Amino acid sequence: MFSIVYNLWLMVEDVIVQYIDLDFTLWLTWLLMPLLITFLLPLVIALLLYLTALMLYIYKLHRVKLRNAYGTAWRDTAVHMVAAVWDAHGWIWHGYEIVGLENIPQDKPVLFIYYHGALPVDIYYFTSKVFLYNSRLVRLVVDRFLFKIPGWSIFADILKIIPGTIQSCSAILKEGNMLAIAPGGVYEALFGDSYYELMWQKRMGFAKVALDAKVSIVPFFTKNLRESFRAVSWGRRIWLKIYAKTKLPLVPIFGGFPVKLVTYIGKPIPYDGNLTPEELQIKVADSLRDLIRKHQKVPGNITRALMERIRNTEKHKD
Ligand SMILES: *[C@@H]1O[C@H](CO)[C@@H](O)[C@H](O)[C@H]1NC(C)=O
């Protein structure tokens, strides 16, 4: 496969060098570079995800040796290493920070509710940081389609990621764990825009989970998330149709811009048995919208978000 592509490229290069003068190709390369980079960077993230899978496999295969080296908790060691890699990536690429870590109730089950970006990179950075600081793994609920991707099962196994029914989510919380759900899911990811509106489509499974498990809900939002990766905004009607048919995230995503990312953790919404799931859903949505309104300038602007990356970070801490 690669050798065919490579040979084809050599042929094309030959033709270009013979029939077009080199200055033009040089110019063409420069012209296409930003395009190449923007569509290539999502691939870098995909590559990093595969690298993560690879590391997890290494730990799984070598666990006997590692058990002697690190004690019996090889899974913990593996998660630790993966978290360190992602934390480093977030720090280098986005100057990633979390504000409001003190809002996470200690030693208690928590249900996190968050806004879903085009590519939810913030959740990788967030769970990594929380794990490194708290030694607690935030369980993630993700769309079912991910479980059909080859190589995914090791993620699900070691990072404890689930497709999530109300019963299984509730059970995880009742065991005292932390769980994170983005009620907007793939729909919000693909069809949300730089105005950061919630697109929850009356989904209230998460509210039923919280009421059933009697846990508090903590909302969080990552500033400039949609400026790091964007779903293309053209052809919306066609993409909507394709999504309705397939339920797959087929809308092209571009980006990878090193914009400033800051996750703001909101105040916990305590368990209240008198609320119906509908009422709780509205309450949580309002609280998340407040976070977005407070911290995100809309419409999001990539240039501005990049400038924030360069400027002193202290300003974002107030
Ligand atoms: C984005 O922000 C930059 C710098 O603040 C500004 O010059 C530019 O006009 C903005 N772009 C849009 C589309 O609003």
PDBQT file of the ligand as one rigid body, heavy atoms in Angstrom, charges set to zero:
ROOT
HETATM    1  C1  LIG A 401     -10.574  36.992  15.420  1.00  0.00    +0.000 C 
HETATM    2  O1  LIG A 401      -9.793  37.747  16.321  1.00  0.00    +0.000 OA
HETATM    3  C2  LIG A 401      -8.782  38.532  15.708  1.00  0.00    +0.000 C 
HETATM    4  C3  LIG A 401      -7.911  39.138  16.787  1.00  0.00    +0.000 C 
HETATM    5  O2  LIG A 401      -8.639  39.524  17.908  1.00  0.00    +0.000 OA
HETATM    6  C4  LIG A 401      -9.465  39.560  14.817  1.00  0.00    +0.000 C 
HETATM    7  O3  LIG A 401      -8.480  40.356  14.170  1.00  0.00    +0.000 OA
HETATM    8  C5  LIG A 401     -10.314  38.837  13.778  1.00  0.00    +0.000 C 
HETATM    9  O4  LIG A 401     -11.037  39.776  12.997  1.00  0.00    +0.000 OA
HETATM   10  C6  LIG A 401     -11.285  37.885  14.435  1.00  0.00    +0.000 C 
HETATM   11  N1  LIG A 401     -11.937  37.071  13.400  1.00  0.00    +0.000 N 
HETATM   12  C7  LIG A 401     -13.230  36.907  13.325  1.00  0.00    +0.000 C 
HETATM   13  C8  LIG A 401     -13.715  36.056  12.218  1.00  0.00    +0.000 C 
HETATM   14  O5  LIG A 401     -14.003  37.425  14.111  1.00  0.00    +0.000 OA
ENDROOT
TORSDOF 0
